Amino acid sequence: AVTISSTELELLEWTKNTTGVGKITTQRTSSPHHSPGYTYCVANRQALAVLTQVHQYLRSYKSLRSRLVIENYPKLTPRNGKYTAMLLEARPTFEQLFFAISIRGRANELQGS
């Protein structure tokens, strides 16, 4: 899934209208003086298409994660949902690599790979 959270509903509506996919949900506020928050979310193959379009604009660990997903998600996720033993074995390694790329993690180490 690709998500964008913001207090600016117009930004998320523009994103949804521009991409033509996804949905916007309202987040609960924990205090009356907080601004209402919203989240745009798109999932599955549609998320991969959106991620491919925005990848060049991402910075830091998000750029590294998006590259990893763009290169590996289609190979590791069959469209019919039927995983082979080899795919089931490869997915945990992919997930470990994905989560190792974090703001405090190994982003700088993995950037060259």
N, C-alpha and C positions, 0 to 999 in steps of 0.2 A: 504494500500500500504506500501511496505518497500522500502525505498530509501537510497542510499549511494552516497554522492557527494564527488568528489576528483579531484585534478589536475593531478592525475596519471592514465591515461587511461588504462595502463597495469593491474593495480589492479582491475579495474572494468571489464575488459575483462576476467580476471581470474575468478572473481565472477560469471559472466554470464555463462562462459563455465563450471564451477564447478557445478552450480545449474541446468544448462540446461534450464533456464527460464529467462524472463525479457528482457528489452531493455536498451540501453545506448543512452542518448541524449547529445548534446553539449550545453553548456551554453554560453551566450554572455559575452564578457569581457567589462567592463566599461571603461577601459583605455588600451592603447597599451602596457604598460609595465606590465600588469597583465598576469599571466599564464592562458591559456585556462582551463576552468572547464568542468567537465562531471558529469552526474548523471545516476546511474543505478537504474532502477525502476521495481518492480514486484508487481502485484496487485491481489486482490481477494483470492481465495483458494490457488493459487500458492504462494502468499505472506505469507499465514498462514503456509504453508509447509516450506518455507525458514526460517521464524521466529522460528518455532519449532526446526529447525536444529541449529540456531545460539544463541538461548536464553541463553544457559549456558555460553556463552562468553560475554554477555552484562553486563554492570556495571551501577550503579546509577539508576536514574529514568527510564532509558530505560529497564532495567531488570524487574522492577516492571510493567511497561506498557506492556511489551511483555507477562508476565505471565497473566495479566488481559485479554489480547486479546486471547491468546491461550486457556484459560479456558472458555471464554464467547462468543467469536465471532461465533463459530459454532452453539451455542444454539440460538443466536439472529439474525442469518442471514440465512434464508431458501435458499436452492440451487435454487429453482424455482423462487425466487424473490417475492413470494406472502406472504406478512406479515399478520399475524393474528392481531386482536386488542390487544391481550396480548403482542405480540412482539413489536408492535408499541409503546406501553406504556412503555416497559422495555428499549428500545434503548436509550432514552434521559438520563436515570439514568446511563447506561453504559458509555455514552459519557461524562457525568459530572465526573464520577470516573476517566476515562481515562485522561481528561485534568487537573484534580486536581493533578495528579501525574506529577510534572514538576521539573525542576532543582531548581526553587525557591519556589515551592509549598509545598505540604504536603507529599512528598516522604517518609520522615522519619516516619511520623505518620502512613502511610499506609503500611509500610514495614512489620509490624507484622501481618497484616490482610490477 
